[in-house]
Amino acid sequence: MRILLLGHPVLAPALRGLGHDVFTVGTMGAHDILLRSPVNGRGLHERLASRGFAPDIVVYMDDGNLPFVDGIEEAGVPLLFYSVDTFCNPWHVSFAHAFDVVCVAQKDYIPIFADSGHAPLWLPLFCRVATEPVTVDEWLEARDIPVSFVGTLKPRNIPDRLPFLKAFARQCPLFCRQGDFVPVFRRSRIVLNQTAALEINFRCFESMGCGAALLTDGAGHGLRELFTPGRDILPPYRRGDVASAVAGAERWLSRPRELAEIALAGLGKVTAAHTDVARAREIVALCRGIRPDALERRRETLPVRRKHIRAAYGAIVAELPPECEQHRAFYLHLAAKYGEVIRR
């Protein structure tokens, strides 16, 4: 199957490993086509054709950025949207009307999509790296970092992260850095996770895939349906509560064999059901399950869908700060264009 993967290219290796021909397009990172500015559907089609690629399906995986393909709803192939950071991109709910299948990574947002007329599917995130299982004794011998955190230390949308990590480190040993998480997580007994909005983020799955015990903040978005605190993850601490996080880490560090058993159970759970390969298989199955009449229904309902897409562009304009005037002007132009199409 020929798959056009828009946005986050994280699933490209898994999809290719399953034998699919994958072409990636995005605005940042490593892509087959790296866009410097948004394109319309026709322009993208021409660029793909010049590279000899005609997709059977299109998967748009949220990468935290603004939409960059105008007119995607007109595509004549199955379209799947994977919303990840819904909590900081509420325009996803309206924009998703351009697609045939809508998947949502954070389960608590499912009702919001459903209220907007979607039939959303819960598709949690996943790990890209999975270590080999070991014995408890081997785990204890290899893990020389008590607690670690790897991630952006000063994200704009999480201003309390660095103060929280510094406060934690004053009370409990913490190895903290940005960059490649794999070598650190594979040496860690506990990975401390701090979220933007109590979401189940990539760090949850990646830490467990590297064999560390996960200590995260909050139990929403289906966490207790995926994992069992005290069995394959550590009991969550209260969001922003340094004392709660420190107490949880110290409690389990003082029980090293129990901690190892929880970490290894988490590794087994993630590698069995929550890898990039598992998600790639699910996404392909969903796209293959889109019936031809679904594409016809999308064409027949374009006027209604475009009203929602126009609302998404309007929401983006309202959210962007004044310093992003160029982006504001672009999405305001798109909203006006969609309004003219609807009136015609």
RONUKOL-511376 format. One record per residue (C-alpha): x negated, y, z negated; residue number from 1. Coordinates in nm, 2 decimals, decimal comma, padded with zeros to 4 digits. Example, Ala and Ser with C-alpha at 12.3 -4.5 7.8 and 13.67 -1.06 7.14 Angstrom:
px;py;pz;seq
-01,23;-00,45;-00,78;1
-01,37;-00,11;-00,71;2
# end
This chain:
px;py;pz;seq
00,00;00,00;00,00;1
-00,12;00,35;00,08;2
-00,08;00,57;-00,22;3
-00,12;00,95;-00,23;4
-00,21;01,04;-00,59;5
-00,16;01,41;-00,67;6
-00,28;01,57;-00,99;7
-00,47;01,37;-01,24;8
-00,68;01,10;-01,06;9
-00,72;00,89;-01,37;10
-00,53;00,59;-01,22;11
-00,71;00,59;-00,89;12
-00,97;00,33;-00,99;13
-00,71;00,09;-01,13;14
-00,49;00,13;-00,82;15
-00,78;00,06;-00,59;16
-00,88;-00,23;-00,80;17
-00,54;-00,38;-00,74;18
-00,61;-00,36;-00,36;19
-00,43;-00,04;-00,28;20
-00,56;00,24;-00,04;21
-00,56;00,55;-00,26;22
-00,61;00,91;-00,16;23
-00,64;01,17;-00,43;24
-00,55;01,54;-00,41;25
-00,58;01,80;-00,68;26
-00,71;02,14;-00,79;27
-00,98;02,04;-01,04;28
-01,21;01,74;-01,09;29
-01,32;01,48;-00,83;30
-01,07;01,44;-00,55;31
-01,07;01,32;-00,19;32
-00,92;01,67;-00,11;33
-01,00;01,94;-00,37;34
-00,76;02,23;-00,32;35
-00,87;02,58;-00,39;36
-00,51;02,71;-00,37;37
-00,16;02,56;-00,35;38
-00,04;02,41;-00,02;39
00,30;02,35;00,14;40
00,41;02,00;00,22;41
00,35;02,04;00,60;42
00,00;02,18;00,54;43
-00,08;01,88;00,31;44
00,05;01,64;00,57;45
-00,17;01,79;00,84;46
-00,48;01,77;00,61;47
-00,40;01,40;00,53;48
-00,34;01,32;00,90;49
-00,68;01,47;00,99;50
-00,83;01,22;00,75;51
-00,64;00,93;00,90;52
-00,41;00,89;00,59;53
-00,03;00,85;00,59;54
00,10;00,75;00,25;55
00,37;00,49;00,17;56
00,44;00,65;-00,17;57
00,34;00,96;-00,35;58
00,26;00,96;-00,73;59
00,23;01,30;-00,90;60
00,05;01,26;-01,23;61
00,06;01,56;-01,46;62
-00,29;01,70;-01,52;63
-00,19;01,99;-01,73;64
-00,19;02,24;-01,44;65
00,07;02,42;-01,24;66
00,24;02,25;-00,94;67
00,03;02,29;-00,62;68
00,24;02,13;-00,34;69
00,54;02,34;-00,23;70
00,82;02,15;-00,06;71
00,72;01,81;-00,19;72
01,09;01,72;-00,22;73
01,11;01,69;00,15;74
00,87;01,40;00,18;75
01,00;01,10;00,37;76
00,84;00,85;00,13;77
00,92;00,74;-00,23;78
00,82;01,01;-00,49;79
00,73;00,94;-00,85;80
00,66;01,21;-01,12;81
00,46;01,12;-01,44;82
00,51;01,39;-01,70;83
00,24;01,38;-01,97;84
00,22;01,71;-02,15;85
00,59;01,80;-02,15;86
00,55;01,98;-02,48;87
00,34;02,26;-02,32;88
00,50;02,25;-01,97;89
00,87;02,26;-02,01;90
00,91;02,35;-01,64;91
00,85;01,97;-01,58;92
01,22;01,90;-01,66;93
01,34;02,12;-01,37;94
01,05;02,04;-01,13;95
01,11;01,67;-01,17;96
01,43;01,70;-00,96;97
01,20;01,69;-00,66;98
01,13;01,32;-00,72;99
01,30;00,99;-00,69;100
01,16;00,84;-01,02;101
01,07;01,03;-01,33;102
00,84;00,88;-01,60;103
00,77;01,05;-01,93;104
00,47;00,97;-02,15;105
00,61;01,13;-02,47;106
00,93;00,94;-02,56;107
01,09;01,21;-02,77;108
01,14;01,42;-02,45;109
01,34;01,15;-02,28;110
01,68;01,30;-02,40;111
01,58;01,64;-02,26;112
01,52;01,49;-01,91;113
01,84;01,29;-01,94;114
02,04;01,60;-02,03;115
01,91;01,76;-01,71;116
02,05;01,48;-01,50;117
01,75;01,25;-01,47;118
01,73;00,88;-01,54;119
01,38;00,90;-01,71;120
01,16;00,61;-01,79;121
00,93;00,59;-02,09;122
00,58;00,52;-01,96;123
00,32;00,57;-02,24;124
-00,04;00,66;-02,17;125
-00,32;00,41;-02,16;126
-00,69;00,34;-02,20;127
-00,94;00,34;-01,92;128
-01,21;00,16;-02,12;129
-01,17;-00,17;-02,31;130
-01,45;-00,33;-02,51;131
-01,49;-00,71;-02,55;132
-01,33;-00,86;-02,87;133
-01,58;-00,95;-03,14;134
-01,57;-01,11;-03,49;135
-01,51;-00,90;-03,80;136
-01,88;-00,94;-03,90;137
-02,00;-00,83;-03,55;138
-01,76;-00,53;-03,57;139
-01,90;-00,43;-03,91;140
-02,26;-00,46;-03,79;141
-02,21;-00,26;-03,48;142
-02,01;00,03;-03,64;143
-02,25;00,28;-03,79;144
-02,03;00,59;-03,76;145
-01,77;00,61;-04,03;146
-01,54;00,86;-03,87;147
-01,56;01,04;-03,54;148
-01,38;01,29;-03,32;149
-01,46;01,35;-02,95;150
-01,26;01,61;-02,76;151
-01,23;01,98;-02,69;152
-01,32;02,16;-03,00;153
-01,15;02,50;-02,92;154
-00,85;02,43;-02,70;155
-00,64;02,73;-02,64;156
-00,32;02,56;-02,73;157
-00,46;02,41;-03,05;158
-00,62;02,69;-03,24;159
-00,62;02,50;-03,57;160
-00,83;02,21;-03,44;161
-01,18;02,33;-03,52;162
-01,08;02,47;-03,87;163
-00,92;02,13;-03,94;164
-01,22;01,93;-03,83;165
-01,46;02,15;-04,03;166
-01,25;02,12;-04,34;167
-01,23;01,74;-04,30;168
-01,61;01,72;-04,25;169
-01,67;01,90;-04,58;170
-01,50;01,62;-04,76;171
-01,57;01,31;-04,55;172
-01,85;01,22;-04,30;173
-01,74;01,32;-03,95;174
-01,93;01,28;-03,63;175
-01,78;01,55;-03,40;176
-01,86;01,64;-03,04;177
-01,73;01,71;-02,69;178
-01,81;01,50;-02,39;179
-01,83;01,13;-02,33;180
-01,62;00,95;-02,59;181
-01,72;00,59;-02,50;182
-02,06;00,55;-02,67;183
-01,93;00,73;-02,98;184
-01,60;00,54;-03,02;185
-01,78;00,21;-02,97;186
-01,99;00,29;-03,28;187
-01,71;00,43;-03,49;188
-01,51;00,26;-03,76;189
-01,24;00,52;-03,75;190
-01,15;00,77;-03,48;191
-00,97;01,08;-03,61;192
-00,71;01,21;-03,38;193
-00,56;01,56;-03,39;194
-00,29;01,65;-03,15;195
-00,13;01,96;-03,00;196
00,23;01,87;-03,08;197
00,23;01,53;-03,25;198
00,21;01,36;-02,91;199
00,06;01,02;-02,84;200
-00,24;01,14;-02,64;201
-00,51;00,96;-02,44;202
-00,74;00,96;-02,75;203
-00,50;00,72;-02,93;204
-00,54;00,46;-02,66;205
-00,90;00,53;-02,57;206
-01,02;00,49;-02,93;207
-00,84;00,16;-02,97;208
-00,97;00,04;-02,64;209
-01,32;00,11;-02,77;210
-01,25;-00,10;-03,08;211
-01,21;00,17;-03,34;212
-00,93;00,21;-03,59;213
-00,70;00,50;-03,50;214
-00,61;00,76;-03,76;215
-00,37;01,00;-03,60;216
-00,13;01,27;-03,72;217
00,24;01,18;-03,68;218
00,45;00,89;-03,59;219
00,69;01,03;-03,32;220
00,72;00,96;-02,95;221
00,76;00,59;-03,00;222
00,43;00,53;-03,19;223
00,60;00,28;-03,43;224
00,74;00,10;-03,13;225
00,40;00,06;-02,98;226
00,20;00,00;-03,29;227
00,24;-00,10;-03,66;228
00,07;00,12;-03,92;229
-00,14;-00,09;-04,15;230
-00,16;-00,37;-03,89;231
-00,30;-00,24;-03,57;232
-00,34;00,14;-03,65;233
-00,40;00,32;-03,97;234
-00,10;00,48;-04,14;235
-00,07;00,84;-03,99;236
-00,16;01,14;-04,19;237
00,05;01,46;-04,21;238
-00,01;01,71;-03,94;239
-00,27;01,97;-04,04;240
-00,30;01,82;-04,39;241
-00,68;01,78;-04,45;242
-00,63;01,61;-04,78;243
-00,40;01,35;-04,63;244
-00,64;01,27;-04,35;245
-00,94;01,25;-04,58;246
-00,75;01,02;-04,82;247
-00,65;00,79;-04,54;248
-01,00;00,77;-04,40;249
-01,16;00,71;-04,74;250
-00,91;00,45;-04,84;251
-00,98;00,23;-04,54;252
-01,36;00,29;-04,53;253
-01,36;00,15;-04,88;254
-01,20;-00,17;-04,74;255
-01,43;-00,25;-04,45;256
-01,31;-00,60;-04,37;257
-00,94;-00,49;-04,37;258
-01,04;-00,19;-04,16;259
-01,21;-00,42;-03,91;260
-00,91;-00,65;-03,89;261
-00,68;-00,35;-03,81;262
-00,92;-00,21;-03,55;263
-00,95;-00,55;-03,38;264
-00,57;-00,60;-03,38;265
-00,54;-00,26;-03,22;266
-00,79;-00,35;-02,96;267
-00,60;-00,67;-02,88;268
-00,27;-00,48;-02,86;269
-00,41;-00,21;-02,62;270
-00,59;-00,45;-02,39;271
-00,29;-00,67;-02,36;272
-00,04;-00,40;-02,26;273
-00,18;-00,05;-02,25;274
-00,46;-00,03;-02,00;275
-00,49;00,17;-01,68;276
-00,44;-00,15;-01,48;277
-00,12;-00,23;-01,67;278
00,02;00,12;-01,60;279
-00,09;00,11;-01,23;280
00,10;-00,22;-01,19;281
00,41;-00,06;-01,35;282
00,40;00,25;-01,13;283
00,36;00,05;-00,81;284
00,65;-00,18;-00,91;285
00,87;00,13;-00,98;286
00,78;00,28;-00,64;287
00,85;-00,05;-00,46;288
01,18;-00,06;-00,64;289
01,30;00,27;-00,48;290
01,56;00,17;-00,23;291
01,58;00,34;00,11;292
01,92;00,48;00,03;293
01,75;00,67;-00,26;294
01,55;00,87;-00,01;295
01,87;00,95;00,18;296
02,04;01,06;-00,15;297
01,74;01,29;-00,21;298
01,78;01,45;00,14;299
02,16;01,49;00,09;300
02,11;01,65;-00,25;301
01,83;01,89;-00,15;302
02,04;02,21;-00,22;303
02,10;02,11;-00,58;304
01,75;01,99;-00,63;305
01,61;02,31;-00,49;306
01,81;02,51;-00,75;307
01,63;02,31;-01,02;308
01,29;02,35;-00,85;309
01,35;02,73;-00,82;310
01,43;02,73;-01,20;311
01,10;02,56;-01,26;312
00,91;02,83;-01,07;313
01,10;03,09;-01,26;314
01,01;02,93;-01,59;315
00,64;02,93;-01,49;316
00,66;03,30;-01,40;317
00,81;03,37;-01,75;318
00,54;03,17;-01,93;319
00,23;03,30;-01,76;320
00,05;03,58;-01,94;321
00,00;03,92;-01,78;322
-00,37;03,84;-01,70;323
-00,25;03,57;-01,46;324
-00,08;03,82;-01,23;325
-00,19;03,65;-00,91;326
-00,03;03,32;-01,02;327
00,28;03,50;-01,14;328
00,32;03,67;-00,80;329
00,28;03,34;-00,62;330
00,54;03,15;-00,82;331
00,77;03,45;-00,81;332
00,74;03,43;-00,43;333
00,83;03,06;-00,43;334
01,13;03,12;-00,65;335
01,25;03,39;-00,42;336
01,19;03,17;-00,11;337
01,39;02,88;-00,27;338
01,67;03,13;-00,35;339
01,68;03,23;00,02;340
01,69;02,86;00,13;341
01,98;02,79;-00,11;342
02,18;03,09;00,01;343
02,14;02,98;00,37;344
# end
